[in-house]
């Protein structure tokens, strides 16, 4: 007679979520015994039971451990980790950084960035080499609230390396710009400003924002806090409007997971909407700031070969030009 053999998985890997409901939770970067990023998915860090790892908030500190930037701990299971002194702490409670581990600083002379725009670089500090790994650079018009382009590299070395203090002591962009953006994105405020131009609410779509560049697009899912950087947003009308963009973004994420590549993303133009009187007007969230872009675009380069894609941002069923 045939026999059925059951294999019980007693030692399953443990997932520590990168994003928690608490928006104040800034996850640390997690490194394995080889001093490289621990295995991770787009939503969590994955450790084996009893695996020892290094947790880094560089260039910031842990909230629960003042003046501590790195911690070594062992995976216990559930939400718990065991510190070197034998005490156990919960990931969701004790491992949050006081600031994000992905930081941005202002720089000068970014190639291709207009003089009136602001240039910045972003990256993280490697706790073993004590070097700032610059993974990307952005060109952003702070006055207009408009992203022009971002360039990032999907490789462990990033674009360049600087000393440890580079991301700590450099000048940082004004965070008020992102706060102002969230205020301007409120639908009721937008409609109140344009109700005499766009007509009744039924004729206008709600507006959303999504990240222009994601960490998996540069094969570094642990760097998901880059979504909170000053420039990282794409304005659109709905996920349906961004459907083709999202499909390509997902394809880029899969491609860069196995290839060293340079990725550029950006926006172009300002959407023009036709009002109830037949007149055209440039669509800003809060004129003359935060334009709804006419196009989103992506370029991926490997070696000396590159491919670019341009997406119209306005859905065909909205009256635009």
DRENDO-1510 file (C-alpha; in Angstrom, 1 decimal, always signed):
<recs>
REC; n; res; u; v; w
REC; 1; UNK; +0.0; +0.0; +0.0 .
REC; 2; UNK; +1.2; +3.5; -0.7 .
REC; 3; UNK; +2.2; +5.7; +2.2 .
REC; 4; UNK; +1.8; +9.4; +2.6 .
REC; 5; UNK; +4.6; +11.2; +4.4 .
REC; 6; UNK; +3.9; +14.5; +6.0 .
REC; 7; UNK; +6.8; +17.0; +6.5 .
REC; 8; UNK; +6.3; +19.6; +9.2 .
REC; 9; UNK; +8.0; +22.9; +8.8 .
REC; 10; UNK; +9.1; +23.6; +12.3 .
REC; 11; UNK; +11.6; +26.3; +11.6 .
REC; 12; UNK; +10.0; +28.8; +9.2 .
REC; 13; UNK; +11.6; +32.1; +8.4 .
REC; 14; UNK; +10.4; +35.2; +10.2 .
REC; 15; UNK; +9.2; +38.3; +8.5 .
REC; 16; UNK; +9.8; +41.7; +10.1 .
REC; 17; UNK; +7.6; +44.3; +8.4 .
REC; 18; UNK; +9.3; +47.4; +6.9 .
REC; 19; UNK; +6.1; +49.4; +7.0 .
REC; 20; UNK; +3.8; +49.5; +10.1 .
REC; 21; UNK; +0.5; +51.3; +10.5 .
REC; 22; UNK; +2.4; +53.8; +12.8 .
REC; 23; UNK; +3.8; +56.4; +10.4 .
REC; 24; UNK; +6.4; +57.2; +12.9 .
REC; 25; UNK; +8.0; +53.8; +12.5 .
REC; 26; UNK; +11.3; +54.2; +10.6 .
REC; 27; UNK; +12.7; +50.8; +10.0 .
REC; 28; UNK; +16.4; +50.2; +10.4 .
REC; 29; UNK; +18.5; +48.7; +7.7 .
REC; 30; UNK; +19.3; +45.0; +8.4 .
REC; 31; UNK; +22.5; +43.2; +7.5 .
REC; 32; UNK; +23.4; +39.5; +7.5 .
REC; 33; UNK; +26.6; +37.8; +8.7 .
REC; 34; UNK; +28.2; +38.6; +5.3 .
REC; 35; UNK; +27.7; +42.4; +6.0 .
REC; 36; UNK; +25.3; +42.7; +3.1 .
REC; 37; UNK; +21.6; +43.5; +3.2 .
REC; 38; UNK; +19.6; +40.7; +4.7 .
REC; 39; UNK; +17.0; +38.9; +2.5 .
REC; 40; UNK; +13.9; +41.0; +2.1 .
REC; 41; UNK; +10.7; +41.3; +0.1 .
REC; 42; UNK; +9.0; +44.5; -0.8 .
REC; 43; UNK; +7.3; +44.6; +2.5 .
REC; 44; UNK; +9.5; +42.8; +5.1 .
REC; 45; UNK; +13.0; +41.7; +6.1 .
REC; 46; UNK; +13.3; +38.0; +6.2 .
REC; 47; UNK; +15.5; +36.2; +8.9 .
REC; 48; UNK; +15.9; +32.6; +9.7 .
REC; 49; UNK; +15.3; +31.4; +13.3 .
REC; 50; UNK; +18.4; +32.0; +15.4 .
REC; 51; UNK; +20.0; +34.0; +12.6 .
REC; 52; UNK; +22.1; +36.9; +14.0 .
REC; 53; UNK; +21.9; +40.2; +12.2 .
REC; 54; UNK; +23.1; +43.8; +12.4 .
REC; 55; UNK; +20.4; +46.5; +12.6 .
REC; 56; UNK; +21.5; +50.0; +11.6 .
REC; 57; UNK; +19.8; +53.4; +12.0 .
REC; 58; UNK; +22.9; +55.2; +10.6 .
REC; 59; UNK; +23.1; +58.2; +10.3 .
REC; 60; UNK; +20.3; +58.4; +12.9 .
REC; 61; UNK; +19.8; +56.7; +16.2 .
REC; 62; UNK; +17.4; +54.1; +17.7 .
REC; 63; UNK; +14.4; +55.7; +19.5 .
REC; 64; UNK; +14.6; +53.1; +22.3 .
REC; 65; UNK; +18.4; +53.1; +22.7 .
REC; 66; UNK; +19.7; +56.7; +22.9 .
REC; 67; UNK; +23.0; +57.4; +21.2 .
REC; 68; UNK; +23.0; +53.9; +19.6 .
REC; 69; UNK; +23.2; +53.7; +15.8 .
REC; 70; UNK; +23.7; +49.9; +15.4 .
REC; 71; UNK; +22.5; +46.8; +17.3 .
REC; 72; UNK; +23.3; +43.1; +16.9 .
REC; 73; UNK; +20.4; +40.8; +17.7 .
REC; 74; UNK; +19.2; +37.3; +17.0 .
REC; 75; UNK; +15.9; +36.3; +15.4 .
REC; 76; UNK; +13.7; +34.5; +18.0 .
REC; 77; UNK; +10.4; +34.4; +16.2 .
REC; 78; UNK; +7.1; +36.3; +16.1 .
REC; 79; UNK; +7.9; +40.0; +16.7 .
REC; 80; UNK; +10.9; +39.3; +19.0 .
REC; 81; UNK; +14.7; +39.6; +18.8 .
REC; 82; UNK; +17.3; +38.7; +21.4 .
REC; 83; UNK; +20.0; +41.3; +22.1 .
REC; 84; UNK; +23.6; +40.3; +22.9 .
REC; 85; UNK; +23.0; +40.7; +26.6 .
REC; 86; UNK; +20.2; +38.1; +26.4 .
REC; 87; UNK; +17.3; +40.6; +26.8 .
REC; 88; UNK; +14.4; +40.3; +24.3 .
REC; 89; UNK; +12.9; +43.2; +22.5 .
REC; 90; UNK; +10.0; +43.6; +20.1 .
REC; 91; UNK; +10.7; +44.7; +16.5 .
REC; 92; UNK; +7.6; +46.9; +16.4 .
REC; 93; UNK; +8.3; +48.5; +19.7 .
REC; 94; UNK; +12.1; +48.9; +20.2 .
REC; 95; UNK; +13.7; +48.8; +16.7 .
REC; 96; UNK; +12.4; +52.1; +15.3 .
REC; 97; UNK; +14.9; +54.7; +14.3 .
REC; 98; UNK; +14.4; +58.3; +15.4 .
REC; 99; UNK; +14.9; +59.5; +11.8 .
REC; 100; UNK; +14.8; +57.6; +8.5 .
REC; 101; UNK; +18.0; +55.6; +7.6 .
REC; 102; UNK; +17.7; +56.9; +4.0 .
REC; 103; UNK; +18.7; +60.5; +3.9 .
REC; 104; UNK; +19.0; +63.3; +1.3 .
REC; 105; UNK; +21.3; +66.3; +1.2 .
REC; 106; UNK; +21.5; +69.3; -1.1 .
REC; 107; UNK; +24.3; +69.4; -3.7 .
REC; 108; UNK; +25.4; +71.5; -6.6 .
REC; 109; UNK; +25.8; +71.2; -10.3 .
REC; 110; UNK; +23.8; +68.1; -11.0 .
REC; 111; UNK; +24.2; +67.6; -14.7 .
REC; 112; UNK; +21.0; +68.4; -16.6 .
REC; 113; UNK; +19.3; +70.2; -13.7 .
REC; 114; UNK; +18.2; +73.7; -14.6 .
REC; 115; UNK; +19.8; +76.5; -12.6 .
REC; 116; UNK; +16.5; +77.6; -11.0 .
REC; 117; UNK; +16.0; +74.1; -9.6 .
REC; 118; UNK; +17.4; +72.4; -6.5 .
REC; 119; UNK; +19.7; +69.4; -6.7 .
REC; 120; UNK; +20.0; +66.7; -4.1 .
REC; 121; UNK; +21.6; +63.4; -3.5 .
REC; 122; UNK; +20.2; +60.5; -1.3 .
REC; 123; UNK; +21.6; +57.4; +0.2 .
REC; 124; UNK; +22.5; +55.6; +3.4 .
REC; 125; UNK; +25.5; +54.9; +5.7 .
REC; 126; UNK; +27.1; +51.5; +5.6 .
REC; 127; UNK; +27.7; +50.6; +9.3 .
REC; 128; UNK; +30.7; +48.4; +8.5 .
REC; 129; UNK; +32.6; +50.5; +6.1 .
REC; 130; UNK; +31.4; +53.8; +7.7 .
REC; 131; UNK; +30.9; +55.2; +4.2 .
REC; 132; UNK; +27.9; +57.1; +2.8 .
REC; 133; UNK; +26.6; +55.2; -0.1 .
REC; 134; UNK; +24.9; +57.6; -2.6 .
REC; 135; UNK; +22.3; +55.6; -4.5 .
REC; 136; UNK; +20.7; +58.5; -6.4 .
REC; 137; UNK; +20.3; +62.1; -7.2 .
REC; 138; UNK; +17.3; +64.3; -7.8 .
REC; 139; UNK; +16.4; +67.6; -9.6 .
REC; 140; UNK; +13.4; +69.3; -8.1 .
REC; 141; UNK; +12.0; +72.8; -8.5 .
REC; 142; UNK; +11.1; +73.8; -5.0 .
REC; 143; UNK; +9.3; +77.0; -6.0 .
REC; 144; UNK; +7.0; +75.2; -8.4 .
REC; 145; UNK; +6.8; +72.0; -6.4 .
REC; 146; UNK; +7.7; +70.0; -9.4 .
REC; 147; UNK; +10.0; +67.0; -9.8 .
REC; 148; UNK; +12.1; +67.3; -13.0 .
REC; 149; UNK; +14.0; +64.0; -12.9 .
REC; 150; UNK; +15.6; +61.4; -10.6 .
REC; 151; UNK; +18.6; +59.2; -11.4 .
REC; 152; UNK; +19.4; +56.1; -9.2 .
REC; 153; UNK; +21.6; +53.1; -9.6 .
REC; 154; UNK; +20.7; +49.5; -8.9 .
REC; 155; UNK; +23.9; +48.2; -7.5 .
REC; 156; UNK; +25.5; +47.7; -4.1 .
REC; 157; UNK; +28.1; +50.4; -4.8 .
REC; 158; UNK; +25.5; +53.0; -5.7 .
REC; 159; UNK; +26.6; +56.1; -7.7 .
REC; 160; UNK; +29.4; +57.0; -5.5 .
REC; 161; UNK; +30.7; +56.8; -1.9 .
REC; 162; UNK; +31.4; +59.6; +0.5 .
REC; 163; UNK; +32.7; +59.8; +4.1 .
REC; 164; UNK; +30.3; +58.9; +7.0 .
REC; 165; UNK; +29.5; +62.5; +7.8 .
REC; 166; UNK; +28.4; +63.4; +4.3 .
REC; 167; UNK; +24.7; +62.5; +4.9 .
REC; 168; UNK; +24.8; +63.7; +8.5 .
REC; 169; UNK; +26.3; +67.2; +8.2 .
REC; 170; UNK; +25.2; +68.1; +4.7 .
REC; 171; UNK; +22.4; +70.7; +4.2 .
REC; 172; UNK; +19.0; +69.1; +4.0 .
REC; 173; UNK; +16.0; +70.1; +1.8 .
REC; 174; UNK; +13.2; +72.0; +3.5 .
REC; 175; UNK; +10.6; +69.5; +4.7 .
REC; 176; UNK; +7.9; +72.1; +4.6 .
REC; 177; UNK; +7.6; +71.5; +0.8 .
REC; 178; UNK; +6.3; +67.9; +1.4 .
REC; 179; UNK; +3.9; +69.1; +4.1 .
REC; 180; UNK; +2.6; +71.8; +1.7 .
REC; 181; UNK; +2.1; +69.2; -1.0 .
REC; 182; UNK; -0.1; +67.0; +1.2 .
REC; 183; UNK; -2.2; +70.0; +2.1 .
REC; 184; UNK; -2.6; +71.0; -1.6 .
REC; 185; UNK; -3.6; +67.5; -2.5 .
REC; 186; UNK; -6.9; +67.7; -0.5 .
REC; 187; UNK; -9.8; +67.2; -2.9 .
REC; 188; UNK; -12.1; +69.7; -1.1 .
REC; 189; UNK; -9.5; +72.4; -1.3 .
REC; 190; UNK; -8.8; +71.8; -5.0 .
REC; 191; UNK; -12.5; +71.8; -5.8 .
REC; 192; UNK; -13.1; +75.0; -3.8 .
REC; 193; UNK; -10.4; +76.7; -5.8 .
REC; 194; UNK; -11.6; +75.6; -9.2 .
REC; 195; UNK; -15.4; +75.0; -8.8 .
REC; 196; UNK; -16.3; +78.0; -11.1 .
REC; 197; UNK; -13.9; +76.6; -13.8 .
REC; 198; UNK; -14.4; +72.9; -13.7 .
REC; 199; UNK; -18.1; +72.7; -12.9 .
REC; 200; UNK; -19.9; +70.4; -10.5 .
REC; 201; UNK; -17.9; +67.7; -8.6 .
REC; 202; UNK; -19.1; +64.9; -10.9 .
REC; 203; UNK; -17.0; +66.3; -13.8 .
REC; 204; UNK; -13.7; +66.1; -12.0 .
REC; 205; UNK; -11.7; +63.0; -10.9 .
REC; 206; UNK; -10.1; +62.7; -7.5 .
REC; 207; UNK; -6.4; +63.2; -7.4 .
REC; 208; UNK; -3.8; +60.8; -5.9 .
REC; 209; UNK; -0.1; +60.5; -5.5 .
REC; 210; UNK; +2.2; +57.5; -5.8 .
REC; 211; UNK; +5.9; +57.2; -5.4 .
REC; 212; UNK; +7.8; +58.2; -8.5 .
REC; 213; UNK; +10.8; +55.9; -7.6 .
REC; 214; UNK; +10.5; +52.8; -5.5 .
REC; 215; UNK; +13.3; +51.0; -3.6 .
REC; 216; UNK; +12.7; +47.7; -5.6 .
REC; 217; UNK; +13.2; +49.7; -8.8 .
REC; 218; UNK; +16.9; +49.9; -7.8 .
REC; 219; UNK; +16.9; +46.4; -6.3 .
REC; 220; UNK; +17.1; +47.6; -2.7 .
REC; 221; UNK; +13.7; +46.9; -1.1 .
REC; 222; UNK; +15.0; +47.8; +2.4 .
REC; 223; UNK; +15.5; +51.4; +1.3 .
REC; 224; UNK; +11.7; +51.8; +1.1 .
REC; 225; UNK; +11.9; +55.0; +3.2 .
REC; 226; UNK; +13.1; +56.8; +0.0 .
REC; 227; UNK; +9.3; +57.1; -0.7 .
REC; 228; UNK; +9.3; +59.8; +2.0 .
REC; 229; UNK; +12.0; +62.0; +0.4 .
REC; 230; UNK; +11.0; +65.5; -0.6 .
REC; 231; UNK; +10.7; +65.0; -4.3 .
REC; 232; UNK; +9.3; +61.4; -4.5 .
REC; 233; UNK; +5.8; +61.8; -5.7 .
REC; 234; UNK; +3.9; +61.4; -9.0 .
REC; 235; UNK; +0.5; +63.2; -9.2 .
REC; 236; UNK; -2.3; +61.5; -11.1 .
REC; 237; UNK; -6.1; +61.1; -11.1 .
REC; 238; UNK; -6.4; +57.4; -10.1 .
REC; 239; UNK; -4.6; +54.1; -10.1 .
REC; 240; UNK; -6.5; +53.5; -13.4 .
REC; 241; UNK; -4.8; +56.5; -14.9 .
REC; 242; UNK; -1.4; +55.1; -13.8 .
REC; 243; UNK; -2.2; +51.5; -14.8 .
REC; 244; UNK; +0.4; +51.3; -17.6 .
REC; 245; UNK; +3.0; +53.2; -15.6 .
REC; 246; UNK; +2.5; +50.7; -12.7 .
REC; 247; UNK; +2.8; +47.7; -15.0 .
REC; 248; UNK; +6.2; +49.0; -16.3 .
REC; 249; UNK; +7.3; +50.0; -12.8 .
REC; 250; UNK; +6.7; +46.4; -11.7 .
REC; 251; UNK; +8.6; +45.1; -14.7 .
REC; 252; UNK; +11.5; +47.4; -13.9 .
REC; 253; UNK; +11.5; +46.1; -10.3 .
REC; 254; UNK; +11.8; +42.5; -11.6 .
REC; 255; UNK; +14.5; +43.4; -14.2 .
REC; 256; UNK; +16.8; +45.3; -11.8 .
REC; 257; UNK; +16.6; +42.5; -9.3 .
REC; 258; UNK; +19.0; +40.5; -11.6 .
REC; 259; UNK; +20.8; +43.3; -13.4 .
REC; 260; UNK; +23.0; +46.3; -12.4 .
REC; 261; UNK; +21.2; +49.2; -14.1 .
REC; 262; UNK; +20.7; +53.0; -14.0 .
REC; 263; UNK; +17.1; +54.2; -13.7 .
REC; 264; UNK; +15.8; +57.7; -14.5 .
REC; 265; UNK; +12.3; +58.8; -13.7 .
REC; 266; UNK; +10.6; +62.1; -14.1 .
REC; 267; UNK; +7.7; +64.3; -15.2 .
REC; 268; UNK; +7.2; +66.7; -18.1 .
REC; 269; UNK; +4.8; +69.5; -18.9 .
REC; 270; UNK; +1.6; +70.7; -17.2 .
REC; 271; UNK; -1.8; +69.2; -17.9 .
REC; 272; UNK; -4.2; +71.6; -19.6 .
REC; 273; UNK; -7.8; +71.1; -18.7 .
REC; 274; UNK; -10.8; +72.5; -20.6 .
REC; 275; UNK; -13.2; +74.3; -18.3 .
REC; 276; UNK; -17.0; +74.6; -18.5 .
REC; 277; UNK; -16.7; +77.8; -20.6 .
REC; 278; UNK; -14.5; +76.0; -23.1 .
REC; 279; UNK; -11.3; +77.8; -21.9 .
REC; 280; UNK; -8.1; +76.0; -21.2 .
REC; 281; UNK; -6.1; +76.3; -18.0 .
REC; 282; UNK; -3.0; +74.8; -16.6 .
REC; 283; UNK; -3.9; +72.3; -13.8 .
REC; 284; UNK; -2.0; +73.0; -10.6 .
REC; 285; UNK; -3.0; +71.7; -7.2 .
REC; 286; UNK; -2.5; +75.2; -5.8 .
REC; 287; UNK; -1.6; +77.7; -8.6 .
REC; 288; UNK; +1.2; +78.3; -9.3 .
REC; 289; UNK; +2.6; +75.4; -7.4 .
REC; 290; UNK; +2.4; +71.6; -7.7 .
REC; 291; UNK; +1.5; +71.1; -11.3 .
REC; 292; UNK; -0.3; +68.0; -12.4 .
REC; 293; UNK; +2.2; +66.7; -15.0 .
REC; 294; UNK; +1.2; +66.0; -18.6 .
REC; 295; UNK; +3.6; +63.1; -18.8 .
REC; 296; UNK; +5.5; +60.7; -16.5 .
REC; 297; UNK; +8.5; +58.9; -18.0 .
REC; 298; UNK; +11.0; +56.2; -17.2 .
REC; 299; UNK; +14.4; +55.4; -18.7 .
REC; 300; UNK; +16.4; +52.2; -17.9 .
REC; 301; UNK; +20.0; +51.8; -18.9 .
REC; 302; UNK; +22.3; +48.7; -18.8 .
REC; 303; UNK; +25.8; +49.1; -20.1 .
REC; 304; UNK; +25.6; +51.2; -23.3 .
REC; 305; UNK; +21.9; +50.3; -24.0 .
REC; 306; UNK; +18.9; +52.3; -22.8 .
REC; 307; UNK; +15.2; +52.2; -23.3 .
REC; 308; UNK; +12.7; +55.0; -22.5 .
REC; 309; UNK; +9.0; +55.1; -22.0 .
REC; 310; UNK; +6.6; +58.1; -21.9 .
REC; 311; UNK; +3.2; +58.0; -20.3 .
REC; 312; UNK; +0.3; +60.4; -20.8 .
REC; 313; UNK; -0.9; +61.3; -17.3 .
REC; 314; UNK; -4.5; +62.4; -18.1 .
REC; 315; UNK; -7.1; +59.6; -18.7 .
REC; 316; UNK; -8.8; +59.8; -22.2 .
REC; 317; UNK; -12.3; +60.3; -20.7 .
REC; 318; UNK; -11.3; +63.7; -19.2 .
REC; 319; UNK; -11.5; +66.8; -21.3 .
REC; 320; UNK; -7.9; +67.9; -21.8 .
REC; 321; UNK; -5.4; +69.1; -24.3 .
</recs>
